């Protein structure tokens, strides 16, 4: 763990942000290629896209408020060691402008939910979708509370996708959570 902490200390915030953008480019590219492949096999992903205000409120906004409240309570009341990601999130979000934060968290939500929920979950199921999502967040694997948090988040996103059949609900939910936590990290 100390090795990871030392690497994070050596990297600048700009380098960590570049790594985030590079990762999202890879995820977006993979999602795009897999979408094209399955489209030629007759899969119509457009059937999973619908705009419904009521659904967005019930399945995106309300869950986001609940999840953010729980996360902020954990950050407030638990010792830092329980939620320690070696300072990666704080370093990434600390000096972002509001606009940069909005763009980054929107891209993350769109790319990850497109790949994990729309493409992988619709073709391979919830378990494969959840496992790949959790594995992508490798820095949480050695922290039990962060690992539990990302597993619960992935399960929740997967179940909401299954329940609504609407990728927009999970994209908005993911965005609201990341944007809210990013705002918190900017102040921390």
Rosetta silent file (secondary structure, phi, psi, omega in degrees, C-alpha in Angstrom):
SEQUENCE: XXXXXXXXXXXXXXXXXXXXXXXXXXXXXXXXXXXXXXXXXXXXXXXXXXXXXXXXXXXXXXXXXXXXXXXXXXXXXXXXXXXXXXXXXXXXXXXXXXXXXXXXXXXXXXXXXXXXXXXXXXXXXXXXXXXXXXXXXXXXXXXXXXXXXXXXXXXXXXXXXXXXXXXXXXXXXXXXXXXXXXXXXXXX
SCORE:     score description
SCORE:     0.000 S_00000001
   1 L     0.000  -35.771  179.713    0.000    0.000    0.000 S_00000001
   2 H   -63.870  -31.416  177.509    2.831    2.384    0.718 S_00000001
   3 H   -61.719  -45.522  178.415    4.033    1.899   -2.874 S_00000001
   4 H   -62.335  -43.025 -179.700    0.677    3.125   -4.208 S_00000001
   5 H   -61.669  -41.583  179.777    0.727    6.064   -1.820 S_00000001
   6 H   -65.813  -38.829  178.007    4.232    7.023   -3.001 S_00000001
   7 H   -62.643  -45.215  179.776    3.202    6.846   -6.661 S_00000001
   8 H   -62.124  -40.154  179.611    0.232    9.125   -5.992 S_00000001
   9 H   -63.165  -35.564 -177.782    2.480   11.583   -4.135 S_00000001
  10 H   -76.042  -26.253 -179.110    4.862   11.708   -7.105 S_00000001
  11 L   -83.841  140.235  176.073    2.136   12.333   -9.671 S_00000001
  12 L   -79.117  165.120  176.429    0.785   15.812  -10.121 S_00000001
  13 H   -60.201  -38.465  178.936   -2.945   16.520  -10.111 S_00000001
  14 H   -62.577  -42.311  179.060   -2.669   17.208  -13.848 S_00000001
  15 H   -65.114  -39.506  177.840   -1.075   13.797  -14.454 S_00000001
  16 H   -65.746  -40.428  177.646   -3.809   12.048  -12.448 S_00000001
  17 H   -64.289  -40.217  177.278   -6.484   13.914  -14.410 S_00000001
  18 H   -61.662  -37.962  177.312   -4.797   12.924  -17.659 S_00000001
  19 H   -64.174  -39.208  177.156   -4.893    9.305  -16.489 S_00000001
  20 H   -62.627  -48.155 -179.523   -8.635    9.661  -15.809 S_00000001
  21 H   -63.037  -40.394  178.858   -9.225   11.105  -19.284 S_00000001
  22 H   -62.796  -44.626  177.710   -7.081    8.403  -20.894 S_00000001
  23 H   -60.593  -42.502  179.876   -9.016    5.690  -19.050 S_00000001
  24 H   -68.016  -31.863  174.908  -12.317    7.228  -20.131 S_00000001
  25 H   -64.245  -41.907  178.542  -11.103    7.351  -23.750 S_00000001
  26 H   -63.947  -46.193 -179.754  -10.368    3.621  -23.558 S_00000001
  27 H   -62.379  -44.095  179.151  -13.756    2.885  -21.963 S_00000001
  28 H   -62.943  -43.208  178.424  -15.561    5.039  -24.547 S_00000001
  29 H   -62.075  -45.392  178.000  -13.668    3.343  -27.375 S_00000001
  30 H   -61.663  -45.243  179.415  -14.441   -0.133  -26.044 S_00000001
  31 H   -60.647  -42.722  179.864  -18.111    0.751  -25.592 S_00000001
  32 H   -63.924  -47.000 -179.769  -18.268    2.141  -29.125 S_00000001
  33 H   -63.847  -43.780  179.890  -16.596   -0.866  -30.732 S_00000001
  34 H   -66.725  -37.696  177.200  -18.713   -3.377  -28.827 S_00000001
  35 H   -60.584  -45.692  178.581  -21.850   -1.388  -29.659 S_00000001
  36 H   -60.813  -45.237 -179.846  -20.975   -1.511  -33.368 S_00000001
  37 H   -58.379  -49.247 -178.424  -20.267   -5.253  -33.153 S_00000001
  38 H   -72.432  -26.852  176.947  -23.594   -6.041  -31.485 S_00000001
  39 H   -64.122  -39.292  177.593  -25.488   -3.673  -33.744 S_00000001
  40 H   -68.051  -20.306  176.581  -24.399   -5.785  -36.699 S_00000001
  41 L   -89.965    5.041  175.075  -25.749   -8.786  -34.796 S_00000001
  42 L    95.781    3.456  179.055  -29.155   -7.086  -34.596 S_00000001
  43 L   -77.326  130.214  179.707  -29.036   -5.664  -31.067 S_00000001
  44 L  -108.542   91.688 -179.452  -30.847   -2.322  -30.846 S_00000001
  45 H   -65.912  -21.860  179.636  -29.343   -0.424  -27.941 S_00000001
  46 H   -61.330  -20.419  177.540  -31.576    2.540  -28.780 S_00000001
  47 H   -67.996  -14.483 -178.300  -34.409    0.600  -27.128 S_00000001
  48 H   -97.846   11.738 -177.901  -32.680    1.273  -23.795 S_00000001
  49 L  -119.808  119.074  177.644  -32.832    5.068  -24.106 S_00000001
  50 L  -148.570  144.193  177.374  -35.896    6.994  -22.951 S_00000001
  51 L  -105.867  116.581 -178.341  -36.409   10.405  -21.393 S_00000001
  52 L  -142.203  109.393 -176.810  -38.897   10.359  -18.535 S_00000001
  53 H   -55.731  -46.135 -177.202  -38.789   13.125  -15.870 S_00000001
  54 H   -61.832  -43.314  178.438  -40.644   11.095  -13.263 S_00000001
  55 H   -63.250  -40.640  178.797  -38.315    8.127  -13.729 S_00000001
  56 H   -63.225  -39.417  178.408  -35.264   10.380  -13.468 S_00000001
  57 H   -66.455  -49.724 -175.752  -36.512   11.826  -10.184 S_00000001
  58 H   -70.969  -36.964 -172.451  -37.414    8.441   -8.636 S_00000001
  59 H  -109.353   -4.261  177.578  -34.492    6.396   -9.930 S_00000001
  60 H  -121.961  -58.374 -173.776  -31.725    8.985  -10.300 S_00000001
  61 H   -68.795  -51.434 -177.716  -32.201   12.065   -8.117 S_00000001
  62 H   -62.445  -48.739  176.583  -33.656   10.445   -4.985 S_00000001
  63 H   -60.579  -36.892  179.372  -31.123    7.557   -4.907 S_00000001
  64 H   -62.330  -42.798  178.742  -28.289   10.045   -5.560 S_00000001
  65 H   -62.418  -42.801  179.314  -29.348   12.171   -2.576 S_00000001
  66 H   -63.811  -48.358 -178.335  -29.503    9.062   -0.361 S_00000001
  67 H   -64.255  -44.299  178.921  -26.120    7.742   -1.540 S_00000001
  68 H   -63.836  -38.850  177.759  -24.428   11.125   -1.223 S_00000001
  69 H   -61.767  -46.337  178.841  -25.859   11.595    2.264 S_00000001
  70 H   -62.216  -47.306 -179.770  -24.503    8.216    3.350 S_00000001
  71 H   -60.880  -44.063 -179.223  -21.103    8.888    1.747 S_00000001
  72 H   -67.058  -35.774  174.866  -20.807   12.337    3.312 S_00000001
  73 H   -64.586  -40.640  177.551  -21.762   10.945    6.729 S_00000001
  74 H   -62.408  -45.682  178.772  -19.075    8.274    6.329 S_00000001
  75 H   -62.842  -34.460 -177.179  -16.494   10.917    5.376 S_00000001
  76 H   -76.694  -41.132 -170.532  -17.533   13.065    8.313 S_00000001
  77 H  -101.523  -20.246 -178.618  -17.697   10.424   11.066 S_00000001
  78 L   -93.688  151.894  174.531  -15.217    7.701   10.111 S_00000001
  79 L   -62.086  148.989 -178.691  -11.451    7.965   10.446 S_00000001
  80 H   -55.188  -29.856 -176.995   -9.702    8.814    7.164 S_00000001
  81 H   -62.865  -27.392  179.701   -8.033    5.394    7.069 S_00000001
  82 H   -71.868  -26.740 -175.456  -11.377    3.692    6.338 S_00000001
  83 H  -118.847   23.665 -174.671  -11.933    5.766    3.189 S_00000001
  84 L   -79.693  113.850  172.973   -8.313    6.223    2.129 S_00000001
  85 L  -106.463   27.983 -179.135   -7.782    5.911   -1.637 S_00000001
  86 L    67.440   22.234  177.039   -4.249    7.298   -1.162 S_00000001
  87 L    79.969   10.495 -177.063   -5.524   10.792   -1.821 S_00000001
  88 H   -61.549  -54.106 -176.283   -6.288   10.117   -5.491 S_00000001
  89 H   -61.274  -43.221  179.731   -9.805   11.591   -5.532 S_00000001
  90 H   -62.170  -41.873 -178.534   -8.815   14.666   -3.523 S_00000001
  91 H   -67.301  -38.573  179.846   -5.858   15.305   -5.779 S_00000001
  92 H   -66.857  -46.585 -170.919   -7.939   14.876   -8.949 S_00000001
  93 H   -91.521  -16.375 -169.225  -10.849   17.076   -7.860 S_00000001
  94 L   -50.839  -51.642 -173.169   -9.153   19.616   -5.572 S_00000001
  95 L  -112.300   20.808  176.246   -8.478   22.457   -8.008 S_00000001
  96 L   -71.178  143.287  170.598  -10.929   21.703  -10.805 S_00000001
  97 L   -72.710  164.859  178.206  -13.157   24.524  -11.901 S_00000001
  98 H   -59.633  -40.599  179.446  -16.869   23.850  -11.649 S_00000001
  99 H   -64.815  -44.143  178.097  -17.041   23.522  -15.436 S_00000001
 100 H   -62.393  -41.038  177.879  -14.126   21.037  -15.516 S_00000001
 101 H   -61.959  -44.497  178.746  -15.777   19.020  -12.749 S_00000001
 102 H   -59.571  -48.138 -179.318  -19.057   18.989  -14.665 S_00000001
 103 H   -64.460  -45.792 -177.906  -17.360   17.805  -17.878 S_00000001
 104 H   -62.841  -48.760 -176.919  -15.210   15.172  -16.190 S_00000001
 105 H   -70.521  -30.988  175.603  -18.003   13.618  -14.144 S_00000001
 106 H   -66.599  -45.207 -179.984  -20.421   13.708  -17.089 S_00000001
 107 H   -62.851  -44.208  179.169  -17.918   11.913  -19.312 S_00000001
 108 H   -58.605  -48.252 -177.922  -17.178    9.328  -16.628 S_00000001
 109 H   -62.819  -45.588 -178.599  -20.882    8.629  -16.081 S_00000001
 110 H   -64.968  -50.584 -176.518  -21.690    8.385  -19.789 S_00000001
 111 H   -62.546  -49.212 -175.421  -18.678    6.246  -20.724 S_00000001
 112 H   -68.693  -41.292 -179.597  -18.873    3.849  -17.782 S_00000001
 113 H   -72.788  -33.496  174.751  -22.619    3.340  -17.878 S_00000001
 114 H   -59.086  -48.430 -178.474  -22.605    2.948  -21.660 S_00000001
 115 H   -72.181  -54.159 -169.662  -20.021    0.176  -21.352 S_00000001
 116 H   -77.275  -43.496 -177.423  -21.003   -1.535  -18.103 S_00000001
 117 H   -91.209  -49.694 -175.114  -24.794   -1.253  -17.997 S_00000001
 118 H   -70.406  -50.927 -175.061  -25.873   -0.728  -21.608 S_00000001
 119 H   -85.125  -61.123 -173.390  -23.428   -3.001  -23.399 S_00000001
 120 H   -67.331  -49.589 -177.378  -22.063   -5.543  -20.908 S_00000001
 121 H   -63.544  -41.790 -177.568  -25.132   -5.932  -18.693 S_00000001
 122 H   -67.864  -24.746 -177.593  -27.578   -6.153  -21.578 S_00000001
 123 H  -102.582  -28.620 -173.874  -25.471   -8.839  -23.272 S_00000001
 124 H  -123.760   -7.866  176.627  -23.840  -10.735  -20.383 S_00000001
 125 L    99.112  171.358 -175.308  -25.930   -9.984  -17.304 S_00000001
 126 H   -63.768  -43.624 -174.866  -25.644   -8.206  -13.975 S_00000001
 127 H   -61.703  -46.727  179.995  -22.869  -10.346  -12.471 S_00000001
 128 H   -65.243  -41.498  178.304  -20.431   -9.782  -15.348 S_00000001
 129 H   -60.192  -47.657 -179.076  -21.317   -6.093  -15.452 S_00000001
 130 H   -63.635  -45.726 -178.084  -20.757   -5.688  -11.713 S_00000001
 131 H   -61.620  -43.977 -179.938  -17.484   -7.619  -11.667 S_00000001
 132 H   -67.753  -36.135  177.411  -15.972   -5.622  -14.516 S_00000001
 133 H   -64.119  -44.741 -179.869  -17.111   -2.343  -12.928 S_00000001
 134 H   -66.056  -42.495  179.948  -15.564   -3.297   -9.581 S_00000001
 135 H   -63.165  -36.157  177.442  -12.327   -4.484  -11.207 S_00000001
 136 H   -59.135  -34.254 -179.440  -12.039   -1.169  -13.061 S_00000001
 137 L   -91.118   56.035 -172.451  -11.974    0.563   -9.673 S_00000001
 138 H   -59.907  -30.632 -176.588   -8.859   -1.368   -8.585 S_00000001
 139 H   -66.195  -12.894  178.543   -7.662    1.214   -6.092 S_00000001
 140 H   -92.474   -8.587 -171.727  -10.618    0.286   -3.877 S_00000001
 141 L   -65.394  -27.581 -178.281   -9.883   -3.447   -3.826 S_00000001
 142 L   -97.989    4.616  178.408   -7.591   -3.311   -0.751 S_00000001
 143 L  -115.393  105.075 -173.392   -9.881   -1.044    1.264 S_00000001
 144 H   -52.924  -44.030 -177.822  -12.816   -3.070    2.655 S_00000001
 145 H   -69.916  -41.890  177.498  -15.207   -0.130    3.102 S_00000001
 146 H   -66.169  -37.129  177.449  -14.434    1.393   -0.292 S_00000001
 147 H   -64.526  -46.842  177.488  -14.753   -2.049   -1.889 S_00000001
 148 H   -60.032  -41.184  179.218  -18.127   -2.607   -0.224 S_00000001
 149 H   -60.536  -46.857 -176.904  -19.183    0.873   -1.327 S_00000001
 150 H   -71.922  -31.966  175.804  -18.276    0.251   -4.990 S_00000001
 151 H   -66.095  -46.705  179.275  -19.930   -3.199   -4.949 S_00000001
 152 H   -63.098  -41.847  178.450  -23.154   -1.724   -3.542 S_00000001
 153 H   -61.825  -46.554 -179.850  -23.031    1.144   -6.038 S_00000001
 154 H   -62.552  -42.416  177.557  -22.496   -1.245   -8.942 S_00000001
 155 H   -62.489  -45.056  179.595  -25.327   -3.494   -7.747 S_00000001
 156 H   -61.299  -45.419  177.854  -27.625   -0.498   -7.346 S_00000001
 157 H   -61.827  -42.546  179.935  -26.824    0.845  -10.812 S_00000001
 158 H   -64.010  -43.335 -179.296  -27.307   -2.621  -12.300 S_00000001
 159 H   -67.505  -38.244  177.683  -30.641   -3.152  -10.555 S_00000001
 160 H   -66.191  -38.925  176.250  -31.922    0.270  -11.606 S_00000001
 161 H   -63.231  -42.566  179.614  -30.905   -0.477  -15.195 S_00000001
 162 H   -64.632  -42.668 -177.307  -32.684   -3.829  -14.961 S_00000001
 163 H   -69.520  -44.883 -176.101  -35.784   -2.283  -13.397 S_00000001
 164 H   -90.895  -27.967 -174.012  -36.122    0.722  -15.714 S_00000001
 165 L    65.284   21.840 -173.417  -34.489   -0.612  -18.852 S_00000001
 166 L  -127.137  112.645 -178.396  -33.319    2.973  -19.331 S_00000001
 167 H   -65.040  -27.645 -179.647  -29.643    3.862  -19.583 S_00000001
 168 H   -63.559  -34.316 -179.892  -30.376    7.560  -18.939 S_00000001
 169 H   -64.050  -42.132 -178.638  -31.486    6.826  -15.370 S_00000001
 170 H   -76.893  -31.897  175.703  -28.186    5.173  -14.464 S_00000001
 171 H   -63.476  -46.938 -179.483  -26.105    7.756  -16.320 S_00000001
 172 H   -64.458  -42.863  177.856  -27.816   10.586  -14.433 S_00000001
 173 H   -59.839  -49.708  179.861  -27.525    8.721  -11.108 S_00000001
 174 H   -59.601  -44.784  179.243  -23.826    8.000  -11.660 S_00000001
 175 H   -60.276  -47.936 -177.682  -23.229   11.617  -12.711 S_00000001
 176 H   -60.791  -39.996  178.917  -25.024   13.088   -9.688 S_00000001
 177 H   -65.344  -51.305 -178.361  -23.026   10.895   -7.292 S_00000001
 178 H   -63.611  -41.646  179.898  -19.663   11.661   -8.908 S_00000001
 179 H   -64.979  -44.116  178.420  -20.435   15.370   -9.274 S_00000001
 180 H   -61.657  -45.863  178.503  -21.608   15.610   -5.662 S_00000001
 181 H   -68.419  -34.039  175.888  -18.547   13.808   -4.330 S_00000001
 182 H   -62.789  -41.591  176.190  -16.341   15.888   -6.632 S_00000001
 183 H   -60.476  -42.885  178.633  -17.812   19.065   -5.126 S_00000001
 184 H   -62.139  -45.223 -177.614  -17.067   17.681   -1.663 S_00000001
 185 H   -65.836  -31.197  177.052  -13.495   16.747   -2.648 S_00000001
 186 H   -62.664  -32.600 -177.957  -12.898   20.250   -4.036 S_00000001
 187 H   -88.124  -23.720 -174.313  -13.605   21.635   -0.573 S_00000001
 188 L   -68.489    0.000    0.000  -11.786   18.916    1.410 S_00000001
